[in-house]
Amino acid sequence: MPANPATKSVNVPAATHFLLSKEAKRLQISQADYTGAAVRYFAERGLHPVEDVAREGQLIMQQVKKLGDRVFGYLQEQERSLLLPMLEEMLRSRVTLERVLRMNEILVNNLTQQLSGLSEAQLNEQREGLKQLRAQNEDMIERQAKEAIAAAQQAGAGRINDGNTVAKAVKN
């Protein structure tokens, strides 16, 4: 009968007791602590201690699968909330750019026809007006690009509010 009523006795084969003594001594812990830790290890993990192949690998695989599912879910959420709005805006910009280029081509053809009938003084006046217009356009592009970058930075660490923040800044 154990001296302490809070403890119980367990009979183990002599070879098992020898291993218990040897390992507890090597780890510098009591046999009771070693036995308790071993029992808790198998119980907490739901493992069968006498099976040839423990379920530890299965448990690890389940945890890896859960982690993989979480990562995949995170990537899907990023795609929905960030990448798709970015793609939409890029496509919208591309279509707009193509339409503007077509309109410019038409305008250039029309202007070429109109300019062919002007005098040298009138042509110089038109060239100066075109230079001013080009400078204004470049300034506007620079300002809008800076506003778009500031809006993207303000939206925070890799997140653009609703996908329209940058588009709104560019359209102003």
N, C-alpha and C positions, 0 to 999 in steps of 0.2 A: 504494500500500500504506500503511495507517495506521501511524503512528509507534508506537502502543501496541498490542501484540499482543492485549490484552483487549478491544479495540474492533473493530467491523466497519464497513464502508462500505456505504452504500445509495445507489443512483442514483435521483434524483427529477427530475421535469420542472422546468424553470426557473421556471415560474409557482408551483409548489408550494414550491420553495426560497425564492422571493421572500416568500411568505406566512409560511414558517417563520422567516425572518430578521426580518421585520417584527414578528410576534407575540412571538418570543423577546426581541427588543429592548424591546418595549412592556412585557413582564412582567419584564424585567431578569433573565432566566435564559439559560443557554447553549442553543444549538440542540440539543445532545445531550440536555440535561435535558428540553427541551420535547418532543422526539421520543420519548424514553423514557416520559414521562408520558402522551403521547397513545396510544402503543402499549399501555401498561399499562391505561389507561382502557377501551379497547375489549376487550382480552383478559379482564380481570377481570369484565366485565359480559356477556361472550359476545356482543358486538355485532359486526355486519358493518359495517366503516367506509365501504364504498362504496354501501350500499343507500340508496335515496332516503328511506325511512322506517325509522328505526332501531327496534330492539326495546326501546328504553329504556322507552317507554310501556307495553309489554306487561309488562316486568319490574316496573314500578311498580304496575301493576294486580294482578299476582300477589302482591306484597307487601301491597297494600291488602286483597286478598281474605283472605290469611293472617291479617292483623291483625283483620279483621272476624270471621273464624271464631273467633279467640281471644276476642274481646270477647263474641261470642254464646255461646261455651262458658262463659265466666265468668258471664254472666247466667243461663244455665241452671243452673249449679252453685249460684248464689245462690238461685234459685227453689227448687231441691231442698232445700238445706241450711238455708235461713233463712225464706223466704217461705211455703212450704207448712206447716211446723210452726206458724208464726204464724197462718196462716189456720185450721188445725185447732183451735188453742187459742181463737181468736176464736169459731169456730162452736160449740165445746164450751161456752164461756162463755155464748153467746147461748141455747143450748138449756137450760142450767142455769138461767139467769135466767128464761126463760119458764116453766119448771116451778115454780120458787120462787114466781113471781107467781101462778100458778094455785093453788098450795097456800095461799098467803096469802089469796087470795080465799075459798077454802073455809073457812079458819080464821076469817076475819072474819065470815063468815055464821054460823058456829057460835057464835062468841063473842057476837055480837049477840043471838042467841036466848037464850044463857045469862045475859047481863047484864040482860036485860029483867026478870028476876025478882029482882034484887038490890036491897037497900036503898041509901040514899044513902051511908051510911058504908062499906058494902062496895064501892060504885062508886068512891069516893075512894081506897080502899085499892088497888083494881085499877088505877086511873089512875097512882098513884105507882109501883107495880110495873112498869107499862108504860113510864113515863119512865125508870126505872133500866135496864130491858132495852134501850130504844132507845139510851141513852147507852153502854151496854156494846157494843152492836152497832156504833155509829159508831166507838168506839175500836178495836174489832177490825178494822173495814174500813180505818181509817187505818194501823194497824200492818201489816196484810197488804199494803197498797199500797206502803208504804215498803220492806218486805222484798222485794217483787217488783221494785221499781225498783233496789234495791241488787244483787239477783241479776243483773238485766240488765246493770247497769254493770260488775259483776265479771266477767261472761262476756266482756267486752272489745269494743272498737271494732266495733260493728255485728254481733257474732256471739253467738248464744245457743247454748250448748254443744250440747245435743241436742234443743233445742226444748222440753224439759220443765222446764228450770231455773225459769222464771218460774211455770209451772203448779204446780210443787212448792212454791214459796214461797207462792203464793196459797192453796193447800189447807191449809197449816199453821195 
